[in-house]
Amino acid sequence: MFSFSASSVLQFILRVPVGLYFFLLRLFLFFQFLAMLNSEIEDQVFNLFKDFMARVAKFDDLVNLGSILLTGFQQGLEFLRRPPVEKTSELVKNIIRANETQRLKSYIEAGCINSDDGVQNTNKLHTCQLGLRDHLSKGKSILNELECLVEDVNGAMENLSPFQDDSFADRLNEEASTDDKEEIASSLPKRNEVTDYAECMGIIYSMVKQDYMMQERVVSALNANKSSSGELESYCLMWSLRPFINSEVMDHAWKLIP
């Protein structure tokens, strides 16, 4: 912020040619307005970025919980699908014959599944499926919030862009002295920093959206009667790997927050 005494301003005005005086006055007023506006916009963009990353972290926590539910569904279904004892083996036949009891016979006839365990794992399947549907609902809500924040930051960037017009800055530089050029450069907004926030938000939103869509397809594909063991294993692997999330981009984004 500039600070002048009344006498120094008067002496300066009397010494400066009229044309140069009006140019410097225009430059001074521009700096004052630009500094105030840029500061407000930069603060707004940074706060939007922090809110955005906080919701991304919330989505990450949700994904981890979803992974636990998906694994639980897989384990419950694999237990219910566990094959019965293969009685064609002579060794198995001899073991059963040597230890045959009514309890063992009933257990084998039931497919080697304890009735209580069967009920427990059936309930587990139902609970995990409900949990995954709830996961999608919460994930969709966060995704919508992220989209709104991206729109907000794009709006803020549009307000910033008219004051970062290169041709305007070039015209000022052509008319200014060396000292003035340094002052102009210091007063211009930190475009690289501000655009870095906006670009990161756009890229991360796209990654999170693809990640969510993959999870949505996985949950929709789950079927206790049709999903094979191989499919379930692949679903769990893709869910935990999160192939659409670039860890380098995420690391860079977190480093932007002091």
BAFI-3210 file (N, C-alpha, C; in Angstrom, 3 decimals, decimal comma, padded with zeros to 6 digits):
// residues 258
n [1|2|3|4|5|6|7|8|9|10|11|12|13|14|15|16|17|18|19|20|21|22|23|24|25|26|27|28|29|30|31|32|33|34|35|36|37|38|39|40|41|42|43|44|45|46|47|48|49|50|51|52|53|54|55|56|57|58|59|60|61|62|63|64|65|66|67|68|69|70|71|72|73|74|75|76|77|78|79|80|81|82|83|84|85|86|87|88|89|90|91|92|93|94|95|96|97|98|99|100|101|102|103|104|105|106|107|108|109|110|111|112|113|114|115|116|117|118|119|120|121|122|123|124|125|126|127|128|129|130|131|132|133|134|135|136|137|138|139|140|141|142|143|144|145|146|147|148|149|150|151|152|153|154|155|156|157|158|159|160|161|162|163|164|165|166|167|168|169|170|171|172|173|174|175|176|177|178|179|180|181|182|183|184|185|186|187|188|189|190|191|192|193|194|195|196|197|198|199|200|201|202|203|204|205|206|207|208|209|210|211|212|213|214|215|216|217|218|219|220|221|222|223|224|225|226|227|228|229|230|231|232|233|234|235|236|237|238|239|240|241|242|243|244|245|246|247|248|249|250|251|252|253|254|255|256|257|258]
n.u [000,847|000,566|001,959|001,759|002,754|000,911|002,331|004,507|003,207|002,102|004,432|005,465|003,515|003,726|006,168|006,039|005,414|002,304|001,159|002,611|001,995|-000,775|-000,638|000,848|-000,919|-003,084|-001,841|-001,243|-003,817|-004,775|-003,048|-003,772|-006,469|-006,209|-004,513|-006,106|-008,372|-007,205|-006,080|-008,358|-009,571|-007,593|-007,526|-010,108|-010,045|-008,088|-009,322|-011,527|-010,163|-009,069|-011,432|-012,322|-010,303|-010,654|-013,078|-012,365|-010,664|-012,551|-014,017|-012,070|-011,857|-014,350|-014,154|-012,316|-013,833|-015,814|-014,297|-013,808|-016,402|-016,942|-015,036|-015,985|-018,419|-017,460|-016,065|-018,148|-019,799|-018,068|-017,746|-020,297|-020,324|-018,533|-017,114|-018,428|-017,121|-014,859|-015,664|-014,743|-012,125|-009,918|-008,452|-009,883|-012,308|-011,550|-010,822|-013,268|-014,779|-013,415|-013,942|-016,630|-019,594|-022,908|-023,159|-021,044|-021,894|-024,265|-023,202|-021,652|-023,627|-024,999|-023,471|-021,081|-021,414|-022,119|-025,253|-025,745|-023,547|-024,121|-026,459|-025,430|-023,519|-025,139|-026,662|-024,566|-023,884|-026,158|-026,029|-023,607|-024,174|-026,207|-024,699|-022,869|-024,551|-025,373|-022,924|-022,545|-024,532|-023,660|-021,184|-021,951|-023,131|-020,913|-019,459|-021,095|-020,808|-018,111|-018,178|-019,653|-017,853|-015,763|-017,033|-017,424|-014,778|-013,981|-015,602|-014,504|-011,983|-012,637|-013,323|-010,861|-009,303|-009,628|-007,869|-005,457|-004,642|-002,406|-001,732|-002,527|-000,846|001,553|001,334|001,414|003,978|005,499|005,181|006,210|008,933|012,074|012,040|009,330|008,395|009,248|007,636|005,133|005,255|005,405|002,924|001,078|-001,219|-000,530|-000,491|000,309|000,211|-002,496|-003,878|-002,864|-004,141|-006,791|-006,535|-005,664|-007,910|-009,787|-008,632|-008,463|-011,138|-012,146|-010,786|-011,765|-014,455|-014,433|-013,458|-015,548|-017,601|-016,642|-016,820|-019,559|-020,386|-019,278|-020,690|-023,258|-022,935|-022,680|-023,764|-025,196|-025,775|-024,748|-022,219|-018,915|-016,153|-013,714|-014,451|-015,302|-012,902|-011,451|-012,987|-012,581|-009,844|-009,577|-011,035|-009,488|-007,056|-007,668|-007,478|-007,946|-007,059|-004,472|-001,627|000,548|-000,459|-002,251|-000,503|000,896|-001,175|-001,845|000,457|000,194|-001,212|-000,389]
n.v [-001,191|002,222|005,231|008,626|011,976|015,074|017,341|016,237|014,962|017,168|018,547|016,647|016,520|019,088|018,961|016,990|016,275|016,917|014,834|012,544|012,589|011,957|009,409|008,075|008,419|006,928|004,456|004,126|004,052|001,817|-000,158|-000,112|-000,941|-003,383|-004,877|-005,177|-006,545|-008,841|-010,048|-010,749|-012,566|-014,535|-015,494|-016,493|-018,545|-020,228|-020,995|-022,350|-024,434|-025,743|-026,599|-028,310|-030,323|-031,336|-032,631|-034,512|-036,079|-037,077|-038,626|-040,521|-041,874|-043,010|-044,740|-046,595|-047,773|-048,877|-050,779|-052,611|-053,554|-054,712|-056,748|-058,206|-059,093|-060,740|-062,708|-063,785|-064,884|-066,709|-068,473|-069,622|-070,888|-072,850|-075,915|-079,266|-082,039|-084,008|-087,119|-089,137|-089,683|-092,114|-091,827|-089,828|-091,165|-093,249|-091,779|-090,639|-092,951|-094,031|-092,215|-091,842|-090,304|-089,427|-086,695|-085,891|-087,077|-085,660|-083,133|-083,408|-084,114|-081,733|-080,247|-079,523|-077,197|-075,401|-074,825|-072,469|-070,942|-070,699|-069,120|-066,850|-065,961|-065,534|-063,407|-061,645|-061,189|-059,779|-057,522|-056,370|-055,754|-053,831|-051,922|-051,205|-050,044|-047,847|-046,645|-045,832|-043,904|-041,941|-041,394|-040,308|-037,961|-036,564|-036,320|-034,597|-032,311|-031,773|-031,155|-028,772|-027,112|-027,009|-025,619|-023,207|-022,323|-022,019|-019,910|-017,923|-017,741|-016,693|-014,130|-013,238|-013,325|-011,038|-009,142|-010,128|-009,975|-010,360|-008,537|-006,117|-005,827|-005,743|-003,307|-001,515|-001,980|-001,097|001,641|002,294|003,026|001,383|000,920|001,166|-001,034|-003,160|-002,746|-003,113|-005,831|-006,971|-006,358|-007,639|-010,433|-013,674|-015,711|-018,313|-019,755|-019,522|-020,606|-023,141|-024,267|-024,296|-025,906|-028,324|-029,010|-029,463|-031,665|-033,602|-033,865|-035,073|-037,530|-038,624|-038,818|-040,773|-042,884|-043,235|-043,973|-046,433|-047,888|-047,824|-049,416|-051,832|-052,446|-052,654|-054,906|-056,980|-060,140|-062,664|-065,127|-065,213|-063,938|-064,809|-066,433|-065,536|-063,110|-061,651|-061,462|-059,884|-057,543|-056,707|-056,229|-054,161|-052,191|-051,617|-050,898|-048,620|-047,557|-045,229|-043,102|-040,881|-041,027|-039,293|-036,826|-036,398|-036,243|-033,929|-032,074|-032,103|-031,030|-028,401|-027,263|-025,525]
n.w [000,000|-000,886|000,594|001,138|002,027|002,203|001,309|-000,075|-002,147|-003,494|-004,312|-006,015|-008,008|-009,126|-010,371|-012,275|-015,710|-017,392|-019,009|-018,225|-015,575|-015,492|-016,494|-014,496|-012,391|-013,273|-013,309|-010,613|-009,403|-010,668|-009,657|-006,945|-006,974|-008,322|-006,647|-004,365|-005,405|-006,548|-004,310|-002,845|-004,608|-004,861|-002,224|-002,083|-004,040|-002,932|-000,524|-001,538|-002,738|-000,505|000,775|-001,192|-001,250|001,298|001,058|-000,830|000,715|002,467|000,704|000,074|002,525|002,547|000,389|001,367|003,400|001,803|000,467|002,492|002,923|000,429|000,354|002,503|001,455|-000,582|000,924|002,463|000,476|-000,722|001,370|001,577|-000,815|-000,541|-001,450|-000,930|001,051|-000,723|-001,434|-002,991|-002,776|-001,546|000,790|002,169|002,469|004,208|006,479|007,212|007,644|009,811|011,800|011,972|012,913|014,018|014,034|012,346|009,968|009,478|009,126|006,819|004,992|004,907|003,301|004,381|005,850|008,652|010,133|011,600|010,852|008,171|008,172|009,378|007,495|005,290|006,211|006,420|003,742|002,910|004,575|003,748|001,085|001,401|002,729|000,732|-001,151|000,291|000,465|-002,208|-002,389|-000,549|-001,694|-004,151|-003,294|-002,258|-004,609|-006,072|-004,514|-004,934|-007,648|-007,610|-006,248|-008,084|-010,140|-008,803|-008,427|-011,039|-011,775|-010,156|-011,316|-013,777|-013,062|-012,379|-014,678|-016,543|-015,538|-015,953|-018,459|-021,021|-023,065|-022,030|-019,815|-021,190|-022,559|-020,446|-019,522|-021,657|-021,474|-019,042|-016,726|-015,813|-013,017|-012,580|-013,991|-012,426|-010,248|-011,362|-012,024|-009,480|-008,523|-010,083|-010,222|-008,769|-011,021|-011,757|-009,345|-008,589|-010,813|-010,677|-008,473|-009,464|-011,778|-010,666|-009,164|-011,212|-012,556|-010,511|-009,808|-012,132|-012,009|-009,593|-010,219|-012,256|-010,751|-008,943|-010,720|-011,581|-009,186|-008,880|-011,025|-010,230|-007,850|-008,902|-010,423|-008,662|-007,703|-005,971|-007,032|-009,604|-009,849|-010,347|-008,626|-009,586|-010,764|-008,520|-007,125|-008,891|-008,809|-006,164|-006,247|-008,189|-006,920|-004,653|-005,835|-007,334|-010,141|-011,639|-010,216|-009,946|-008,189|-008,052|-008,869|-006,791|-004,590|-005,267|-005,126|-002,386|-001,352|-001,995|-000,018|002,814]
ca.u [000,000|001,362|001,696|002,384|002,305|000,263|003,341|005,305|002,352|001,995|005,715|005,607|002,599|004,237|007,383|005,802|004,652|000,887|000,899|003,183|001,254|-002,014|-000,286|001,211|-002,137|-003,826|-001,095|-001,399|-005,178|-004,882|-002,353|-004,566|-007,642|-005,776|-003,987|-007,226|-009,192|-006,446|-005,939|-009,639|-009,801|-006,628|-008,007|-011,307|-009,638|-007,380|-010,308|-012,277|-009,269|-009,001|-012,713|-012,338|-009,431|-011,260|-014,105|-011,642|-010,220|-013,760|-014,322|-011,063|-012,265|-015,530|-013,673|-011,716|-014,943|-016,436|-013,418|-014,064|-017,718|-016,835|-014,297|-016,910|-019,357|-016,714|-015,788|-019,410|-020,264|-017,142|-018,035|-021,520|-020,034|-017,469|-017,521|-018,483|-015,968|-014,735|-015,650|-014,206|-010,753|-009,828|-007,962|-011,004|-013,257|-011,030|-010,890|-014,678|-015,200|-012,787|-014,440|-018,009|-020,588|-024,121|-022,888|-020,215|-022,719|-025,175|-022,388|-021,279|-024,854|-025,382|-022,499|-019,980|-021,723|-022,902|-026,468|-025,566|-022,595|-024,816|-027,341|-024,575|-022,907|-026,219|-026,921|-023,396|-024,036|-027,202|-025,518|-022,567|-024,822|-026,857|-023,629|-022,303|-025,524|-025,265|-021,648|-022,771|-025,338|-022,786|-020,166|-022,591|-023,311|-019,601|-019,111|-021,856|-020,176|-016,859|-018,531|-020,039|-016,637|-015,047|-017,753|-017,150|-013,410|-013,948|-016,193|-013,516|-010,918|-013,154|-013,227|-009,448|-008,656|-009,507|-006,773|-004,207|-004,495|-000,999|-001,565|-002,646|000,396|002,613|001,197|001,906|005,430|006,101|005,120|006,803|010,381|012,548|011,528|007,892|008,167|009,399|006,465|004,024|005,411|005,102|001,514|000,242|-001,576|000,315|-001,341|000,718|-000,280|-003,953|-004,302|-002,464|-005,254|-007,949|-006,239|-005,640|-009,293|-010,416|-008,056|-008,835|-012,579|-012,307|-010,310|-012,698|-015,696|-014,210|-013,328|-016,904|-018,349|-016,162|-017,422|-020,988|-020,536|-018,951|-021,811|-024,387|-022,639|-022,656|-024,907|-024,833|-025,984|-024,056|-020,834|-017,951|-015,077|-012,723|-014,985|-015,269|-011,503|-011,082|-013,676|-011,877|-008,527|-009,753|-011,522|-008,374|-006,002|-008,165|-006,641|-008,185|-006,484|-003,031|-001,073|001,449|-001,312|-002,782|000,601|001,150|-002,294|-001,738|001,600|-000,210|-001,804|000,699]
ca.v [000,000|003,439|006,226|009,897|013,169|016,036|018,215|015,482|014,745|018,439|018,799|015,678|016,923|020,298|018,652|015,966|016,703|016,563|013,522|011,507|012,621|011,202|007,990|007,549|008,368|005,752|003,282|004,026|003,602|000,434|-001,008|-000,171|-001,771|-004,722|-005,574|-005,539|-007,552|-010,086|-010,660|-011,366|-013,723|-015,576|-016,082|-017,261|-019,762|-021,110|-021,558|-023,348|-025,579|-026,465|-027,289|-029,381|-031,411|-031,932|-033,562|-035,625|-036,936|-037,747|-039,654|-041,573|-042,665|-043,765|-045,819|-047,616|-048,490|-049,673|-051,921|-053,584|-054,147|-055,566|-057,943|-058,973|-059,763|-061,816|-063,772|-064,433|-065,684|-067,835|-069,452|-070,339|-071,686|-073,815|-077,239|-080,319|-082,935|-084,908|-088,459|-090,137|-089,978|-093,237|-091,318|-089,149|-092,209|-093,954|-090,873|-090,530|-094,249|-094,250|-091,248|-091,546|-090,061|-088,829|-085,262|-085,749|-087,414|-084,527|-082,003|-083,690|-084,058|-080,315|-079,570|-079,059|-075,846|-075,347|-074,034|-071,127|-070,234|-070,386|-067,973|-065,694|-065,468|-065,009|-062,064|-060,824|-060,779|-058,757|-056,317|-055,767|-055,163|-052,596|-050,970|-050,729|-049,122|-046,606|-046,063|-045,143|-042,710|-040,944|-041,025|-039,423|-036,662|-035,905|-035,996|-033,391|-031,193|-031,487|-030,496|-027,390|-026,372|-026,772|-024,532|-021,968|-021,858|-021,554|-018,579|-017,011|-017,555|-015,797|-012,772|-012,879|-013,291|-009,746|-008,360|-010,819|-009,919|-010,118|-007,346|-004,940|-005,740|-005,336|-001,879|-000,789|-002,132|-000,266|003,036|002,497|002,962|000,112|000,783|000,950|-002,402|-004,052|-002,561|-003,750|-007,284|-007,377|-006,118|-008,554|-011,622|-014,853|-016,536|-019,716|-020,380|-019,578|-021,564|-024,471|-024,742|-024,562|-027,047|-029,523|-029,346|-030,040|-032,990|-034,520|-034,134|-036,045|-038,829|-039,115|-039,176|-042,070|-043,859|-043,486|-044,703|-047,811|-048,493|-047,972|-050,591|-053,026|-052,736|-053,078|-056,229|-058,005|-061,047|-063,847|-066,339|-065,179|-063,442|-065,890|-066,143|-064,728|-061,755|-061,004|-061,160|-058,740|-056,364|-056,278|-055,726|-052,864|-051,243|-051,209|-050,271|-047,321|-047,273|-043,906|-042,082|-040,678|-040,690|-038,142|-035,631|-036,220|-035,778|-032,528|-031,268|-031,966|-030,159|-027,015|-026,775|-025,385]
ca.w [000,000|-000,981|001,634|000,794|002,753|001,305|000,701|-001,047|-003,315|-004,204|-004,971|-007,109|-009,079|-009,774|-011,136|-013,294|-016,881|-017,281|-019,600|-017,367|-014,304|-015,642|-016,650|-013,182|-011,583|-013,739|-012,866|-009,161|-009,113|-011,138|-008,687|-005,726|-007,223|-008,708|-005,474|-003,506|-006,066|-006,693|-002,991|-002,505|-005,477|-004,492|-000,970|-002,403|-004,749|-002,003|000,402|-002,305|-002,929|000,772|000,944|-002,193|-000,811|002,492|000,572|-001,462|001,824|002,946|-000,293|000,246|003,691|002,134|-000,489|002,235|004,032|000,749|000,202|003,566|002,659|-000,756|000,776|003,340|000,546|-001,242|001,891|002,817|-000,652|-000,894|002,429|001,215|-002,013|-000,246|-001,943|000,093|001,118|-001,878|-000,848|-003,922|-002,364|-000,619|002,066|002,833|002,853|005,382|007,631|007,604|008,168|011,118|012,791|011,598|013,963|013,456|013,842|011,154|008,816|009,237|008,648|005,429|004,193|004,788|002,440|005,238|006,325|009,880|009,887|012,171|009,985|006,930|008,430|009,662|006,255|004,450|006,742|006,095|002,343|002,850|005,237|002,899|-000,088|001,843|003,021|-000,535|-001,751|001,068|000,039|-003,479|-002,122|000,077|-002,677|-005,133|-002,632|-002,227|-005,997|-006,420|-003,811|-005,644|-008,905|-007,286|-005,906|-009,345|-010,814|-008,063|-008,674|-012,429|-011,760|-009,576|-012,296|-014,814|-012,521|-012,300|-015,993|-017,221|-014,991|-016,249|-019,910|-021,341|-023,895|-021,166|-019,044|-022,118|-022,829|-019,276|-019,473|-022,703|-021,078|-017,725|-016,573|-015,261|-011,654|-012,667|-014,458|-011,288|-009,407|-012,070|-011,892|-008,112|-008,244|-010,847|-009,458|-008,925|-011,880|-011,726|-008,126|-008,614|-011,835|-010,216|-007,650|-010,323|-012,649|-009,816|-008,830|-012,393|-012,822|-009,430|-009,926|-013,212|-011,525|-008,575|-010,911|-012,905|-009,672|-008,447|-011,747|-011,531|-007,996|-009,170|-011,897|-009,437|-006,951|-009,739|-010,986|-007,616|-007,727|-005,188|-007,825|-010,891|-009,784|-010,132|-007,677|-010,295|-010,908|-007,207|-006,827|-009,740|-008,285|-004,944|-006,637|-008,845|-005,910|-003,788|-006,648|-007,801|-011,317|-012,224|-009,337|-010,135|-006,872|-008,175|-008,885|-005,436|-003,735|-005,628|-004,621|-000,922|-001,059|-002,212|001,233|003,806]
c.u [000,879|000,967|002,460|001,864|001,729|001,291|004,156|004,511|002,266|003,276|005,899|004,754|003,146|005,423|007,126|005,007|003,225|000,603|001,395|002,433|-000,014|-001,748|000,034|-000,004|-002,977|-003,167|-001,283|-002,781|-005,383|-004,237|-003,190|-005,743|-007,257|-005,288|-005,114|-008,050|-008,473|-006,310|-007,217|-009,876|-008,856|-007,055|-009,223|-010,949|-008,959|-008,353|-011,173|-011,454|-009,177|-010,293|-012,806|-011,519|-009,967|-012,329|-013,480|-011,167|-011,400|-014,158|-013,343|-011,423|-013,454|-015,136|-013,064|-012,792|-015,646|-015,622|-013,628|-015,391|-017,666|-016,099|-015,176|-017,927|-018,681|-016,497|-017,059|-019,909|-019,369|-017,381|-019,262|-021,306|-018,983|-017,918|-017,556|-017,237|-015,993|-014,561|-015,145|-012,777|-010,756|-009,378|-009,094|-012,031|-012,817|-011,115|-012,325|-015,154|-014,651|-013,356|-015,917|-018,912|-021,811|-023,917|-022,081|-021,027|-023,651|-024,424|-022,026|-022,495|-025,319|-024,408|-021,344|-020,168|-022,602|-024,093|-026,344|-024,619|-023,256|-025,712|-026,520|-023,988|-023,950|-026,578|-025,780|-023,474|-025,030|-026,712|-024,495|-023,168|-025,516|-025,817|-023,023|-023,262|-025,504|-023,976|-021,820|-023,556|-024,488|-021,712|-020,714|-022,776|-022,002|-019,193|-019,838|-021,256|-018,877|-017,137|-018,899|-018,813|-015,804|-015,712|-017,477|-015,757|-013,254|-014,543|-015,235|-012,393|-011,364|-013,092|-011,788|-008,856|-008,609|-008,330|-005,429|-004,000|-003,074|-000,806|-001,658|-001,371|001,544|002,549|001,705|003,421|006,122|006,175|005,892|008,322|010,765|012,001|010,034|007,579|008,269|008,172|005,241|004,072|005,023|003,621|000,590|-000,040|-000,656|-000,468|-000,983|000,155|-001,791|-004,446|-003,921|-003,567|-006,430|-007,726|-006,239|-007,059|-009,999|-009,939|-008,515|-010,321|-012,835|-011,888|-011,298|-014,011|-015,559|-014,099|-014,710|-017,714|-017,925|-016,799|-018,910|-021,235|-020,260|-020,135|-023,016|-024,193|-022,671|-023,938|-024,502|-024,949|-025,113|-022,593|-019,881|-016,887|-014,017|-013,171|-014,914|-013,853|-011,046|-011,733|-012,944|-010,531|-008,640|-010,187|-010,368|-007,267|-006,382|-007,369|-006,826|-007,578|-004,972|-002,431|-000,143|000,662|-001,843|-001,704|000,896|000,069|-002,192|-000,580|001,266|-000,855|-000,711|000,421]
c.v [001,235|004,412|007,500|010,984|014,150|016,901|017,489|015,219|016,008|018,749|017,874|016,099|018,113|020,003|017,722|016,556|016,172|015,164|012,388|011,427|011,781|009,712|007,361|007,459|007,153|004,470|003,047|003,486|002,152|-000,531|-001,195|-001,126|-003,220|-005,522|-006,044|-006,673|-008,892|-010,812|-011,384|-012,634|-014,866|-016,269|-016,965|-018,589|-020,740|-021,763|-022,609|-024,612|-026,409|-027,234|-028,491|-030,575|-032,093|-032,946|-034,745|-036,609|-037,725|-038,870|-040,819|-042,483|-043,555|-044,952|-046,951|-048,443|-049,381|-050,910|-053,018|-054,302|-055,105|-056,860|-058,832|-059,731|-060,951|-062,988|-064,532|-065,343|-066,896|-068,901|-070,280|-071,240|-072,764|-075,217|-078,266|-081,191|-083,887|-086,340|-089,539|-090,523|-091,110|-092,778|-090,665|-090,175|-092,916|-093,091|-090,769|-091,824|-094,479|-093,332|-090,919|-091,444|-089,452|-087,338|-085,029|-086,036|-086,255|-083,337|-082,179|-083,589|-082,617|-079,530|-078,981|-077,588|-075,948|-074,419|-072,614|-070,290|-069,824|-069,166|-066,706|-065,106|-064,961|-063,592|-061,103|-060,312|-059,631|-057,437|-055,598|-055,114|-053,853|-051,511|-050,384|-049,778|-047,779|-045,871|-045,270|-043,853|-041,591|-040,464|-040,071|-038,027|-035,879|-035,478|-034,730|-032,152|-030,788|-030,743|-029,030|-026,538|-026,072|-025,634|-023,193|-021,429|-021,396|-020,157|-017,545|-016,731|-016,639|-014,345|-012,289|-012,617|-011,924|-008,913|-009,045|-010,878|-009,520|-008,841|-006,081|-004,737|-005,287|-003,841|-001,051|-000,838|-001,254|001,198|003,320|002,452|001,612|-000,121|000,496|-000,483|-003,397|-003,969|-003,219|-005,263|-007,758|-007,234|-007,054|-009,807|-012,794|-015,895|-018,011|-020,429|-020,561|-020,606|-022,989|-025,084|-025,165|-025,794|-028,351|-029,976|-029,998|-031,454|-034,002|-034,859|-035,189|-037,443|-039,437|-039,562|-040,538|-043,188|-044,238|-044,306|-046,167|-048,542|-048,753|-049,208|-051,882|-053,419|-053,238|-054,500|-057,337|-058,830|-062,340|-065,130|-066,395|-064,751|-064,583|-065,460|-065,260|-063,290|-060,999|-060,602|-059,946|-057,456|-055,807|-055,646|-054,334|-051,797|-050,713|-050,507|-048,864|-046,842|-045,885|-042,774|-042,036|-040,194|-039,483|-036,830|-035,350|-035,707|-034,307|-031,624|-031,056|-031,060|-028,682|-026,404|-026,718|-026,201]
c.w [000,000|000,121|001,297|001,725|001,745|000,588|-000,352|-002,315|-004,153|-004,967|-006,172|-008,308|-009,855|-010,680|-012,327|-014,455|-016,817|-017,828|-018,728|-016,051|-014,403|-015,832|-015,292|-012,270|-011,963|-013,247|-011,375|-008,792|-009,542|-010,149|-007,428|-005,899|-007,503|-007,510|-004,569|-004,120|-006,169|-005,371|-002,591|-003,322|-005,131|-003,209|-001,226|-003,066|-003,795|-001,019|-000,288|-002,499|-001,650|001,036|000,006|-001,714|000,446|002,084|-000,162|-000,393|002,395|001,996|-000,179|001,419|003,339|001,256|000,337|002,933|003,014|000,412|001,239|003,325|001,469|-000,426|001,647|002,503|-000,124|-000,292|002,267|001,714|-000,879|000,173|002,060|000,000|-001,763|-000,652|-000,807|000,060|-000,079|-001,367|-001,807|-003,562|-001,335|000,757|002,847|003,304|004,128|006,634|008,137|008,247|009,573|012,191|012,569|012,822|013,287|013,162|012,563|009,898|008,453|008,641|007,179|004,517|003,966|003,923|003,209|005,658|007,560|009,659|010,422|011,319|008,675|007,079|008,623|008,381|005,259|004,890|006,404|004,657|002,226|003,437|004,367|001,659|000,264|002,116|001,760|-001,254|-001,025|000,713|-001,253|-003,278|-001,528|-000,901|-003,719|-004,559|-002,597|-003,630|-006,456|-005,755|-004,500|-006,949|-008,671|-006,966|-007,148|-010,114|-010,136|-008,375|-010,121|-012,545|-011,205|-010,564|-013,432|-014,353|-012,487|-013,674|-016,663|-016,748|-015,187|-017,752|-020,270|-022,148|-023,058|-020,358|-019,931|-022,406|-021,656|-019,206|-020,501|-022,278|-019,792|-017,783|-015,998|-013,862|-011,664|-013,083|-013,305|-010,387|-010,032|-011,864|-010,502|-007,789|-009,008|-010,035|-009,750|-009,714|-011,795|-010,505|-008,174|-009,625|-011,451|-009,355|-008,534|-011,200|-011,860|-009,486|-010,011|-012,676|-011,777|-009,495|-011,002|-012,756|-010,534|-009,221|-011,594|-011,873|-009,141|-009,451|-011,796|-010,348|-008,210|-010,027|-011,128|-008,561|-007,746|-010,262|-009,943|-007,640|-007,043|-005,993|-009,074|-010,820|-009,464|-009,129|-008,315|-010,463|-009,592|-006,824|-007,628|-009,242|-007,062|-005,279|-007,255|-007,849|-005,066|-004,568|-007,102|-009,027|-011,921|-011,394|-009,528|-008,817|-006,929|-008,178|-007,486|-004,486|-003,995|-005,044|-003,115|-000,533|-001,261|-000,973|002,293|005,061]
res [m|f|s|f|s|a|s|s|v|l|q|f|i|l|r|v|p|v|g|l|y|f|f|l|l|r|l|f|l|f|f|q|f|l|a|m|l|n|s|e|i|e|d|q|v|f|n|l|f|k|d|f|m|a|r|v|a|k|f|d|d|l|v|n|l|g|s|i|l|l|t|g|f|q|q|g|l|e|f|l|r|r|p|p|v|e|k|t|s|e|l|v|k|n|i|i|r|a|n|e|t|q|r|l|k|s|y|i|e|a|g|c|i|n|s|d|d|g|v|q|n|t|n|k|l|h|t|c|q|l|g|l|r|d|h|l|s|k|g|k|s|i|l|n|e|l|e|c|l|v|e|d|v|n|g|a|m|e|n|l|s|p|f|q|d|d|s|f|a|d|r|l|n|e|e|a|s|t|d|d|k|e|e|i|a|s|s|l|p|k|r|n|e|v|t|d|y|a|e|c|m|g|i|i|y|s|m|v|k|q|d|y|m|m|q|e|r|v|v|s|a|l|n|a|n|k|s|s|s|g|e|l|e|s|y|c|l|m|w|s|l|r|p|f|i|n|s|e|v|m|d|h|a|w|k|l|i|p]
***
